[in-house]
Amino acid sequence: MSNNPTGKVIVIVAPSGAGKTTLAQRLLNDFSDIKFSVSATTRPPREDEIHGEDYYFLSDEEFDQKIKNDEFLEWESYSGNRYGTLQSEVDKLVETGYFPLLDIEVRGALNVAQMYNSNAVSIFIEPPSMDVLAQRLSGRGSETDDSLTKRLKRAEKEMQYADRFDHIVINDDLDTAYSKIASIVEPYITEKS
């Protein structure tokens, strides 16, 4: 495991629909020292996704081999597919002077935060309420009643772990939530310079 003396591994966690992807993208756009850590997955690529840029798309056998070789910082199964953070991907970013941004699930995030300890900063993004989260998920138009129910149950479980993260940011307004997140990570990046 690499030691990152100049910066932190930035771990962002949120239930589906809490705005994590949008907020992470804004961080990447505003801070050139932050780079997204590309995860590996066994799910097939969507039409516009690029291997090595959006995800590393692996077969089940390739994923199994990486687990066996202890190449993942963390991995999880979700909706019938597996997702994982490759140690080599995080190390590559750290070694080239970047702050890796990990957009991962709760259990994996807790493991990564524990492994990197003081070299990680973890941020849990929370929706203002379960009702708002349900509205956001239904508004996507991609959820069936069954998948919406499953996502909301999972969100309730995930939010029980919020206090185990370094920071909790409630996303009731995107700009306000982003300002809070930027103010959390900016001192680490400024410290490096």
GUSEGU-350550 format. One record per residue (C-alpha): x, y, z; residue in one letter; residue number from 0. Coordinates in steps of 0.001 Angstrom, whole numbers, plus 500000, padded with zeros to 6 digits. Example, Ala and Ser with C-alpha at 12.3 -4.5 7.8 and 13.67 -1.06 7.14 Angstrom:
% residues 2
<site x="512300" y="495500" z="507800" type="A" seq="0"/>
<site x="513670" y="498940" z="507140" type="S" seq="1"/>
END
This chain:
% residues 193
<site x="500000" y="500000" z="500000" type="M" seq="0"/>
<site x="501322" y="503391" z="499044" type="S" seq="1"/>
<site x="501771" y="506076" z="501611" type="N" seq="2"/>
<site x="500539" y="509425" z="500323" type="N" seq="3"/>
<site x="502615" y="512061" z="502137" type="P" seq="4"/>
<site x="501391" y="514942" z="499984" type="T" seq="5"/>
<site x="497662" y="514429" z="499979" type="G" seq="6"/>
<site x="494676" y="512319" z="500725" type="K" seq="7"/>
<site x="492620" y="509668" z="499085" type="V" seq="8"/>
<site x="489185" y="511294" z="498803" type="I" seq="9"/>
<site x="486325" y="508876" z="499417" type="V" seq="10"/>
<site x="482792" y="509982" z="498546" type="I" seq="11"/>
<site x="479862" y="507805" z="499554" type="V" seq="12"/>
<site x="476113" y="508249" z="499205" type="A" seq="13"/>
<site x="472948" y="506287" z="498660" type="P" seq="14"/>
<site x="471848" y="506077" z="495040" type="S" seq="15"/>
<site x="470025" y="509301" z="494147" type="G" seq="16"/>
<site x="471732" y="511529" z="496734" type="A" seq="17"/>
<site x="473739" y="513428" z="494098" type="G" seq="18"/>
<site x="477120" y="511781" z="494578" type="K" seq="19"/>
<site x="478019" y="511490" z="490893" type="T" seq="20"/>
<site x="477102" y="515110" z="490122" type="T" seq="21"/>
<site x="479036" y="516415" z="493123" type="L" seq="22"/>
<site x="482066" y="514235" z="492356" type="A" seq="23"/>
<site x="482073" y="515475" z="488753" type="Q" seq="24"/>
<site x="482115" y="519088" z="489945" type="R" seq="25"/>
<site x="485117" y="518345" z="492169" type="L" seq="26"/>
<site x="486934" y="516812" z="489205" type="L" seq="27"/>
<site x="486116" y="519841" z="487045" type="N" seq="28"/>
<site x="487205" y="522398" z="489656" type="D" seq="29"/>
<site x="490341" y="520764" z="491093" type="F" seq="30"/>
<site x="492939" y="519619" z="488571" type="S" seq="31"/>
<site x="494865" y="517737" z="491300" type="D" seq="32"/>
<site x="491898" y="515414" z="491896" type="I" seq="33"/>
<site x="491571" y="512468" z="489526" type="K" seq="34"/>
<site x="488838" y="509861" z="489413" type="F" seq="35"/>
<site x="489930" y="506359" z="490372" type="S" seq="36"/>
<site x="488482" y="504119" z="487660" type="V" seq="37"/>
<site x="486759" y="501070" z="489163" type="S" seq="38"/>
<site x="486541" y="497580" z="487725" type="A" seq="39"/>
<site x="483215" y="495872" z="487060" type="T" seq="40"/>
<site x="481791" y="492666" z="485664" type="T" seq="41"/>
<site x="478772" y="494412" z="484174" type="R" seq="42"/>
<site x="478722" y="494979" z="480424" type="P" seq="43"/>
<site x="479602" y="498478" z="479192" type="P" seq="44"/>
<site x="476791" y="500858" z="478331" type="R" seq="45"/>
<site x="476748" y="502279" z="474829" type="E" seq="46"/>
<site x="478823" y="505392" z="475562" type="D" seq="47"/>
<site x="481233" y="503886" z="478118" type="E" seq="48"/>
<site x="484925" y="503374" z="477411" type="I" seq="49"/>
<site x="487089" y="500619" z="478929" type="H" seq="50"/>
<site x="489774" y="502155" z="481156" type="G" seq="51"/>
<site x="488029" y="505519" z="481286" type="E" seq="52"/>
<site x="484584" y="504844" z="482763" type="D" seq="53"/>
<site x="485347" y="501388" z="484159" type="Y" seq="54"/>
<site x="487677" y="498485" z="483605" type="Y" seq="55"/>
<site x="485199" y="495979" z="482171" type="F" seq="56"/>
<site x="486260" y="492496" z="483281" type="L" seq="57"/>
<site x="484893" y="489009" z="482783" type="S" seq="58"/>
<site x="483858" y="487074" z="485889" type="D" seq="59"/>
<site x="487036" y="485014" z="485509" type="E" seq="60"/>
<site x="489262" y="488116" z="485317" type="E" seq="61"/>
<site x="487531" y="489610" z="488365" type="F" seq="62"/>
<site x="487932" y="486329" z="490293" type="D" seq="63"/>
<site x="491647" y="486254" z="489441" type="Q" seq="64"/>
<site x="492119" y="489812" z="490722" type="K" seq="65"/>
<site x="490355" y="488869" z="493973" type="I" seq="66"/>
<site x="492600" y="485813" z="494289" type="K" seq="67"/>
<site x="495680" y="487991" z="493662" type="N" seq="68"/>
<site x="494494" y="490503" z="496298" type="D" seq="69"/>
<site x="494472" y="493322" z="493716" type="E" seq="70"/>
<site x="491368" y="495089" z="495058" type="F" seq="71"/>
<site x="491273" y="497609" z="497892" type="L" seq="72"/>
<site x="487603" y="496734" z="498119" type="E" seq="73"/>
<site x="484954" y="495043" z="496016" type="W" seq="74"/>
<site x="481234" y="494406" z="496241" type="E" seq="75"/>
<site x="478348" y="492745" z="494460" type="S" seq="76"/>
<site x="475490" y="495007" z="493463" type="Y" seq="77"/>
<site x="472476" y="494168" z="491284" type="S" seq="78"/>
<site x="474058" y="490948" z="490060" type="G" seq="79"/>
<site x="477393" y="492517" z="489065" type="N" seq="80"/>
<site x="480637" y="493070" z="490923" type="R" seq="81"/>
<site x="482477" y="496365" z="491323" type="Y" seq="82"/>
<site x="485902" y="496946" z="492820" type="G" seq="83"/>
<site x="488626" y="499514" z="493414" type="T" seq="84"/>
<site x="491970" y="498371" z="492058" type="L" seq="85"/>
<site x="494934" y="499032" z="494365" type="Q" seq="86"/>
<site x="497091" y="499669" z="491274" type="S" seq="87"/>
<site x="494739" y="502417" z="490058" type="E" seq="88"/>
<site x="494891" y="504311" z="493371" type="V" seq="89"/>
<site x="498673" y="503799" z="493648" type="D" seq="90"/>
<site x="499212" y="505080" z="490100" type="K" seq="91"/>
<site x="497350" y="508310" z="490901" type="L" seq="92"/>
<site x="499122" y="508809" z="494239" type="V" seq="93"/>
<site x="502551" y="508150" z="492718" type="E" seq="94"/>
<site x="501946" y="510748" z="490004" type="T" seq="95"/>
<site x="500970" y="513392" z="492576" type="G" seq="96"/>
<site x="497194" y="513286" z="492258" type="Y" seq="97"/>
<site x="494457" y="512990" z="494855" type="F" seq="98"/>
<site x="492470" y="509858" z="493949" type="P" seq="99"/>
<site x="488702" y="510327" z="494154" type="L" seq="100"/>
<site x="486870" y="507106" z="495006" type="L" seq="101"/>
<site x="483132" y="506921" z="494408" type="D" seq="102"/>
<site x="482321" y="503643" z="496182" type="I" seq="103"/>
<site x="479790" y="501819" z="498348" type="E" seq="104"/>
<site x="479583" y="502196" z="502136" type="V" seq="105"/>
<site x="481272" y="498953" z="503184" type="R" seq="106"/>
<site x="484132" y="499411" z="500730" type="G" seq="107"/>
<site x="484540" y="503043" z="501744" type="A" seq="108"/>
<site x="484849" y="502119" z="505408" type="L" seq="109"/>
<site x="487528" y="499559" z="504504" type="N" seq="110"/>
<site x="489466" y="502046" z="502366" type="V" seq="111"/>
<site x="489231" y="504764" z="505030" type="A" seq="112"/>
<site x="490556" y="502310" z="507611" type="Q" seq="113"/>
<site x="493402" y="501136" z="505331" type="M" seq="114"/>
<site x="494542" y="504634" z="504423" type="Y" seq="115"/>
<site x="493685" y="506017" z="507874" type="N" seq="116"/>
<site x="495022" y="509592" z="508097" type="S" seq="117"/>
<site x="495824" y="509561" z="504358" type="N" seq="118"/>
<site x="492111" y="509438" z="503512" type="A" seq="119"/>
<site x="489248" y="511859" z="503946" type="V" seq="120"/>
<site x="485771" y="510351" z="503750" type="S" seq="121"/>
<site x="482585" y="512259" z="502966" type="I" seq="122"/>
<site x="479080" y="510832" z="503267" type="F" seq="123"/>
<site x="476480" y="512646" z="501165" type="I" seq="124"/>
<site x="473015" y="512344" z="502632" type="E" seq="125"/>
<site x="469667" y="513254" z="501080" type="P" seq="126"/>
<site x="467554" y="515684" z="503144" type="P" seq="127"/>
<site x="464958" y="512923" z="503715" type="S" seq="128"/>
<site x="463888" y="509527" z="502452" type="M" seq="129"/>
<site x="460883" y="511170" z="500745" type="D" seq="130"/>
<site x="463172" y="513471" z="498763" type="V" seq="131"/>
<site x="465395" y="510520" z="497878" type="L" seq="132"/>
<site x="462362" y="508556" z="496634" type="A" seq="133"/>
<site x="461290" y="511554" z="494503" type="Q" seq="134"/>
<site x="464779" y="511894" z="493021" type="R" seq="135"/>
<site x="464990" y="508203" z="492166" type="L" seq="136"/>
<site x="461486" y="508115" z="490636" type="S" seq="137"/>
<site x="462272" y="511295" z="488695" type="G" seq="138"/>
<site x="465068" y="509500" z="486879" type="R" seq="139"/>
<site x="462480" y="507430" z="485041" type="G" seq="140"/>
<site x="464755" y="504397" z="485134" type="S" seq="141"/>
<site x="463356" y="502700" z="488232" type="E" seq="142"/>
<site x="460662" y="500041" z="488408" type="T" seq="143"/>
<site x="458575" y="499905" z="491594" type="D" seq="144"/>
<site x="460610" y="496886" z="492675" type="D" seq="145"/>
<site x="464019" y="498478" z="491996" type="S" seq="146"/>
<site x="462900" y="501707" z="493708" type="L" seq="147"/>
<site x="461871" y="499763" z="496816" type="T" seq="148"/>
<site x="465213" y="497909" z="496846" type="K" seq="149"/>
<site x="467226" y="501120" z="496434" type="R" seq="150"/>
<site x="465312" y="502843" z="499244" type="L" seq="151"/>
<site x="465816" y="499885" z="501605" type="K" seq="152"/>
<site x="469517" y="499858" z="500761" type="R" seq="153"/>
<site x="469692" y="503644" z="501310" type="A" seq="154"/>
<site x="468163" y="503295" z="504775" type="E" seq="155"/>
<site x="470823" y="500723" z="505688" type="K" seq="156"/>
<site x="473634" y="502833" z="504216" type="E" seq="157"/>
<site x="472558" y="505956" z="506098" type="M" seq="158"/>
<site x="472942" y="504092" z="509390" type="Q" seq="159"/>
<site x="476713" y="504216" z="508765" type="Y" seq="160"/>
<site x="476928" y="507951" z="507998" type="A" seq="161"/>
<site x="478438" y="508845" z="511381" type="D" seq="162"/>
<site x="481409" y="506533" z="510699" type="R" seq="163"/>
<site x="482693" y="508901" z="508003" type="F" seq="164"/>
<site x="484867" y="511978" z="508560" type="D" seq="165"/>
<site x="482208" y="514356" z="507226" type="H" seq="166"/>
<site x="478472" y="514269" z="506520" type="I" seq="167"/>
<site x="477079" y="516670" z="503928" type="V" seq="168"/>
<site x="473314" y="516920" z="503446" type="I" seq="169"/>
<site x="472472" y="517526" z="499807" type="N" seq="170"/>
<site x="469280" y="519557" z="500019" type="D" seq="171"/>
<site x="470714" y="522126" z="497588" type="D" seq="172"/>
<site x="473368" y="521070" z="495072" type="L" seq="173"/>
<site x="475374" y="524316" z="495157" type="D" seq="174"/>
<site x="475405" y="524478" z="498955" type="T" seq="175"/>
<site x="476392" y="520804" z="499247" type="A" seq="176"/>
<site x="479150" y="521302" z="496685" type="Y" seq="177"/>
<site x="480512" y="524348" z="498542" type="S" seq="178"/>
<site x="480714" y="522276" z="501725" type="K" seq="179"/>
<site x="482502" y="519408" z="499971" type="I" seq="180"/>
<site x="484927" y="521775" z="498219" type="A" seq="181"/>
<site x="485710" y="523441" z="501556" type="S" seq="182"/>
<site x="486493" y="520000" z="503028" type="I" seq="183"/>
<site x="488958" y="518937" z="500311" type="V" seq="184"/>
<site x="490507" y="522303" z="499397" type="E" seq="185"/>
<site x="492766" y="522598" z="502477" type="P" seq="186"/>
<site x="494402" y="519244" z="501672" type="Y" seq="187"/>
<site x="495104" y="520265" z="498106" type="I" seq="188"/>
<site x="496362" y="523704" z="499121" type="T" seq="189"/>
<site x="498583" y="522058" z="501765" type="E" seq="190"/>
<site x="500271" y="519984" z="499034" type="K" seq="191"/>
<site x="501180" y="523021" z="496906" type="S" seq="192"/>
END
